[in-house]
Amino acid sequence: SQFATFISRNIRYKDKVLDSLNSFRNFVLSSIDKGPIDLTRLLKLYKKFQPCLHPKCNSEEIDFQAWIYALNRLPHNIFETFVYVLINKPPKLLALSNDLTQKLLPKQKSSARNRDIYKYLDGKSLVVVRDLETDVLDFVCNLCIYIIESTKIRKHIYSPIVLKELNKAKGNFKETIQILHNHGIEIGLKEQDKLFKIVGDDFSEKLSKLCINYLDISLSITKSPLSGKDPIELWTQHLWKVTKKVLGINTWLTDIKDLVVDIFQGSRRTLLNCISPHLYFHKDEILAWAKKEKIQLKTKKFHTERDELIAYAYYYYQNFPEKEKEKREMNKQYGIEIVERTFGTSVHIIVINLNKLIKIKEHNIDLGFDFKPASKNHIIVHIGYTFGNQSHDLIKPVLMLYGPKLRSFNLLGKCGGLIGKQSDVMVATRHFLSKTHDVVSVKGGEIDPKELAAETGANVHVGPFITVAGTILQNVVLLKYYKVVMGCVGLDMEGYYYVREIENSIKHKLLNESFIMRCLYYVLDVPTDPNQILTKENMNDHWEEGISALNASERYLLKAALKE
């Protein structure tokens, strides 16, 4: 530890090998409220730190994997938008009626990011970011990828001949791919599949717009004062209203003497797959239907029969919408309240009354874990995926709301691995913050790696984590520093913020000393391995069918937190 600390000091302050990352981050964040960003300088700083997820950023070769990754996380109208304004507050015009709002400010989609994006006339979009650090940096980095790779593509196809061919291929994705092939641009089959999901048969039109668009993009970041109640205040107040509804009470929190709260954080889909009563009540019916219809699953290997049922259930509920409605009603009947309103935070909540959920035992329904409510008022509060620094802003009021009534925090996240391989499972013991190099310790419950490995069917790694500023804001130098010098096994974007606030709350007596943290992760990619980086997006993982290791990890956390 002493040697590592000495070496780390030299690397950070003498060799300054991490400075390129800091320079990019500082330039972006210092541009808030200063008008349009100097894109020439922005791209120069971006290329200099050589991000892991964009290995060809300084090459003339087109990096389609990185380009597709960025398209998935940028607004769908990216090909015809020139002006972007990033703002931390929803526009006032949203106070209008829904019909008028949709007419004046049509909402734009972003496939892999939960962001509120509004079209302000042709060519201009307003993006409501969840925080003015992580979310801003993520958007800017993805925009850098888009500009760099689009410029390369444009050089290959910007000619009257190609434009004429693209116009003839209008509405035909395969013909467009063939035109690119004829002009020396090869796109792999896996990349074609992912690209088609984003652009569909409009690919030729989007490429034509790319040619006409000189990529003269204007980007500005605006910080608006939050007058009145901000989104997180509204979100927290609504959480308390839902808590009272689920418990069937109408009183002050301090009056509920026997209230016990366990917090879970992670994938809403995974949690519901593990506890939704309707799925297990109708197990035989779902499996019989799947056999009769000869449903072919994309997932080729399951750790348990329970995970195979979850996969078939996805298609069953798709084919029978009325059963999906039944499932939602049964969830409420057994104490599972799913909250759709996010108040601009993009973070969904589930509140579960365990005294109602346990009644499924009366019907001999096995959820895969045993539990006994700790009191007559015992709930789980499940928080959906948060985004980087937003985690700090969101978890703090939750800790203040429930205070000493809280007894555990159980995180199940997705991470990058610094050791191991995709689909492994990791247990975090400490969290470093890449921005400040500060470290916090996870006051964990007893997690047995061998038992966890047996339950998940995955390799399990235990050790420190690094919390980075964004999925793209990482390079080989940073990751090797934390792997080799500080002994980190993985990286995430939220862990440090959760653990730090919990540590502080214990110090300030908001939480009991006995409060427990458990931080498990599913390895999504290995950023230092070019064959396992996130832009390749492992084709063996089919999220709609559920991931066996994630399902098992969720059940493991439920058993650990709720053991009798």
N, C-alpha and C positions, 0 to 999 in steps of 0.2 A: 504493500500500500504506500509506504514512504517513497519507494523507488518510482512507482507509477506517478505519484503526485509530483515528484521532482522532474521527471521526463515531460509530463504534461505541461508544466510551467514553461519549459524551454520551447516546446512546440508552439504553444499559444502566444508567448510574448517575445521570443527571440527569433524563431524561424518564421513565425507569422504565416504558416501554411493554410490557416483557416480564414485568412483575411478576405479572399475573393468572395466567399459566401456572405460574409458580414457586409462587404461593400455593396453588394446587390440588394440585400435586405434593407440596409440603412438608406440607400438611395430611394427605394420605393416608398418606405414609410415616411421619409422626410419630404416627400412630394405631396403629402396630404394637404389639401386646401391651397395649393400653389398653381392651380391651372393645369393645362395639358402637360403630360410627362414628355420629356425629350426621349423619343423612341430610339433614336440612333444610339444615344448613350446607354439607354436601358438594355438594348440588345447586345451591346458590346460588353457590359458588365455580366449579363446573363451567360454569354458564351464563355466568358473568362473562367467562371467557376465550374464549368463542365459537369452538368448534372448527370447522375447515374441513369435516370430514366430517359435521357436524350443523348445517347452516346455519339450520335452523328451530327451534333449541332454545329460542329466546326468543319464538317465535311461537305463536299459537293453532292455526295450521294443522298438520295431522298430517304428519310427515315419514316416510312409509312406507319410503323408500329407506334412511334411517338406521336405522329400526326393524328392517327385514329384515336389514341388515348386522349389527346387534347380536345378533339371534336366531341368526344363523349362527355366532356366536362365543361364545354362552352355552350352558349345559347345556340339553338338550332338555326337561328337567322344570321349566324356568323358570316355567311358568304355575301350578304347584302347589307351589312352594318358597318358604318365607318366611325361612328362616335359612341363611346362608352363612358357613362358616368357611374362610378361606384359610390354608393352612399350608404350610411349606416341607419337610415330611417326611412320607412315606407313613405311614398308620396302622399300629400294631402288629398289628392284627387280620388284616393281609394275610399274616401268617405262618401262618395256618390253611390247611387244605386248600382247593383251588380251589372245590370244591362248596360248602363251608361259607362261604367268603368271599363267594361270589356270592349266597348266601342272606341273609347278615347285612348285607353291604355291596354291594348291586347297583351295578355300574358304570354311569355315565350318559355319554351321548355328547355331543360338541360338534362340529358339522360342520366348522368352519374353524379349529379350534384343537386342537393335540395336548396335551390336559390329562387328567390322571387325576382323575376326579370320582366320588365315592361317595355314595350315598343313605344317610343315617343316619335311619332311620324316615321316616314321612310328613312332608314339609314342611321337612326339613333336609338339606343337602348339605355335604360336605367337599370342598374343591378343593385339590389338591396343585399349588402353583405352582412353576415352574422356577427362579425367583429372586424375591427380595423387593423388587424394584424394577420392572423393565419388565413382567413378567408380572402383578404385582399391579395396576399402573396400567392395564394393558390391560383386565383383568377389571372393575375399578371403573368405568372410562370406559364400557364397553359396558353395564354395569348401569345407569349414569346415563341412557344413551340409552333403554334399555328402560323405566325408570320414568317418564321424562318423556313419551315417546310413548304408553305404555300408559295413562297418566293422561288424555291427550287423547282417546284412543279410548274409554275407559271413560265419559267425559262424554257421548259421543254415543249410546252404546248401553245405558246403565244405566237400564233401565225394564222393568216387567213385560211390556209388549207385545213389546219387542224380544227379551227373554229367551225368551218363549214361541215366537216365530218361529225363534229360533236352535235351540231344542230340536227343532222340527219338521224343521229342516234337518240334523239330526244325521247325520253320515256322508256329507255331500254338499258338496264344496268350492264348486261353482258356485252352488248355491242360497244358500250363506252369503255369497258375494260379491254376489249380487243383493239380499239383505236389507240389506247395508251400503249398496249403491247407493240403495235405496229410502229410506234414512234419511240420505242426504246425504254418504256417505263413498265417495269414488271411489278405486279402486286401479288403476293403469295395467296394461296387459296384460303388460309385461315384469316388473313387480313381482309380478303374480299368478303368473307362471311360477316365479319365485324363491321366493315364499312357499309355493307348493304343495310344492316340494321339501323344505321344512322341516316344515310342519304336516300335509300331505296332506289327507285327507278329515276329519280331526279338528278342522278349523279352528273350527267352530261350538262344539264342546265347550271348546276352549281359550279362546275369547272369553267363554263363559259363566263359566269359572273366573276370567277376568280381571275380570269384573264383580263376582263375589263376593269376590275378593281385593282388599282395600283398599290393597294395595301397602305394607303395614306390614312392610317387609323389614328384617331384622337382618343386618348385615354386620360381621364382625370378622376381624382379621388376626393370626395367631399365629406367633411365631418359636420353633421347638423346637430345643433343642441337638442337634447331630448327633454322637452318640456312635458310636465305631467308625468303619467306613468309610462315607463319604457316597456318594451316587449317582454323582458324577463320578469318584471314586476307583475304584469298581467298574467303571464304564464304561471308564476308561482301562486298567485291568488286563485287562479282556476284550479290548480293542483289541490289546494286545500278544500275548495268546494266539492271536487270529485271525491276526495278522501271522506268527507262527511257523508256524501251520498252513498258510497260503498259500505260504510260502517252503519248507515242508517241512524245517524245522530244529528243533532243541531245544537252544538254547544262550543265552548272555547276549547282549544287543544289542551290547555293546562288542566281542564276538568276531567280529561280522559286518563284516569290514573293508571290504567293497565294497558295503554297503547304501546305496541311494539312494532317497529318499522325496520324492515330490511330493504336496502336499496340494491337494485340490479341495474346494470347498464350494458347496452349492446344491441344486438339484433332483435327487433320486435318479432320478426317472422320466426326466428329460432325459438324464442321463448314460447310463443303460441303453439308451435309445432309440438313442444314438449308437454304442454298442460291443457290444450283445448279439449274439453270433454267430448264434444261432438265427434271428433275424429276417432276417439277410442271407443265410444259407444257404438259407432257404426263401422268398426274395424272389418268385420266379416263381409259386410255389404260392399265396402270400398274395394277389398281384395277380390271379391267375386266379380264385381263389375270390371275391374282391370283385367282379370283373366279372360272374361267373356269378350271384351273389346280388343284383346291382344295389345294392350298398351305397351309400347316399347320405350323403356326408360333410357335417358342419355347417360345417366350414371351407371357405370359398369360393375362397381363393387360397393357393397354395404357392410358395415361392421356388425349390425344387428338387424333382425326382422323389423324392429320398430322403425328404423330409418327407411327401410323399403316401403313401409306403410305410409310414411310421411311423403315420400316421393310420389307414390300413386295418388295420394290425397290431393296433391296440387292439381292434377288433371281431372280428378273426380269433381272437385268444386268448380273448376272452370266449365265443365260440361253441364253441371246442375246448379245454376245460380240460386235456385230456391233453397238448395241445401246449404249454400254459403250464408244465406239469410238466416236459416235455422241455426247455423253454427254461431252466428253473432248473438242471436237471442239466447242460446244456451250458455254462451260465455257469461252474459249478464246474470242469468239464473244462478250460475255457480260462482258469482262474485268477481268475475273478470270484466273490468270496465276499461274499454279502449277509448282513449281521448284523441280525437282527430284534430281539434283546434290547436294550433301552435303559436298563435299571436306573433308571427313573424320570426320566431326562433328556428323554425323547421325541425324542431325536436318533439317527437310524439311521446306520450306517456301512457302507461298501463298501470292501473291500481287494482290489486288483487286482495280480496278478503279471504284469508286462508280458512276461516271457519265455515265459509260456504263451499270453498273448493274441496275441502276434505270429505264432503258428503258424497263425492263420487265413490268413496270406498264402500258405501252402503250397497252399491251396485256391482261390487267386485271389480271395479275398473282399476287397472294398474298403470300408473303414469311412468313407472320406471324408477321412482324414488319414493321413500317413505318419509312422512313428516307428521308432526303434531303441532297445532297452533300453540304458541307460547302463552296466549291469553285469549280472552273473549274478543279483544280488539287487536288482532295481529294482522298486519298487511305487508304486502310487497309493493314497493313503488319502482316500476321499471322505467328507466329513462332511455330513449332511443339514442342512436349515434349522434354525438356532438362533433364539433369541428374545431380542433386545436384550442386556441386561447379562449374560445367561447365556453369551453368546459369549466374554466375558472369562474366566469361570470354567472354560469347557470347553477353549479353545484353549491356555491356559497349560500344563496337564499334558501335552498332546500335544506341544508344543514341547520340554518337558523330557524326554519319553520318547525322542524320536528325535534331539534336539539337532543336532549338526553333520551328521548324515546327511540332514537336510532341505535341499532346494535351492530350493523355490518354493512359494508359496501362491497359488492361483488361485480367486478368488471370482466366482461368477455368481449375482447376486441379483436381486430384484425391487424396484423403487424408485418413488418419486414424482418426477415431473419438475417443475422450476421453470422450464424452458424446453422448447420442442418440444411433442410430443404423445404420446398413448398409442401403444405399440408401437415407439417409438424405442429406440435402444441408447445407453448412456452409459458413459464411461470415467472413473473417479474418479482425481484426482491428489492430493487432500488430503481429510481428514475433520475437520470441526468437531464438537464435542459440545455439543448445545444446553444441557445442564444447567450446564456450567462454561465454555463458549465456548473451551475448549482446542482446539488443532489439532495433527494429526499428518500427516506426508507419506507418500505411497505411493511406495515405492522400486520403481518399475514396470519390467517388461521392455519391450522395444520393441513398442509397439502402434501400428500404422499405421491411423489413422481411415479413410482412403480404402479400404484393403484390407478392413477390418472392415465398412465400409458395403457393399462389393461382395459380400462373402460372406454378409451377413445380409439384404440387400435392404431395409435400414432406414436412417433418418437416424441419424447418430452424433454425439454431443456429448461434449466433453472438458472437465473442470473439477473444481472442489472440490465436496464433498458435505457435508451436515449430517446428523449422526446424531441422531434425535429419540427421545424417551422412549417413544413409542408411536404407532400409526397415527392415533389420535384426539387425542393430546396435541400438537396443532399448530394454529396459527391463522394468519390472513392476515398479521398484524403480524410474527410470528416469521419466516414464510417470505419475506415481502418484505424484511425486514432482511437475511437471509442471501443472498437473490438480488441485491438492489440494492447493498448495502454491501459484502458479503464475496464477491460474484461466484459464488455456488454455482449449480450446474446441476441438482442433484437432492438427494433426501433418502432415507435408509434408517434401519434400526434397529440394525444390527450392525457396520457397517464400521469405525467408530472403535475399537471394542473389539478387533477383530482386529489392525488396523494398530498400535495402541499396544503391544499385547503383543509383536508381532513386533519393533517398534522397540526395546523394552526388552530383549528376548532377544538382539538383536544387540549392544547396549551391554554386556550382561553376559556376552558371549562364549559364550552357549548356541548361537547360530547363527553361521554364517560371514558375513563382510562381503558376500560375493557373493550372499547370499540375495535372491530376487526376489519381488515382490508384483505381482499383476495383479488389478484389480478392475473387472469389467464388470457392467452392470445392464440389465435389461429394464424399460422404463417402463410401469408398471401403471396409473398415473393421473396427473393433473395437479391437485394439490389446490387451487391458486388459481383454477382454471377450474370453475365450477359445472356445466358440461356434461361434465367429464371427471374428476369426483371418484370416489374408490374405491367409494362406495356405489352408483354406477350400474353398477359391475362390467361393463366393456366386453363386450357380447354377441358381439363378433367373435372373442373368445378362447375356444377350447374346449380346456381343459387336457388332457382325456383323449385328445385326438387329437394333442397335441403342438403347440408353438408354433414356427413356422419360424425366427423370429429368435433364440429361445432355443436351438434345436437347432444353428443355425449358430454362435452365440456359443460354445457348448460345444465344438464342433469346432475353432473358432479357438483357444481356450485350450489344447486338447489338442495342437494343432500347435505352438503357441508354447512350451509347456512340454516337449514331447517331441521337438522337431525333431532330425533326425539330425545 
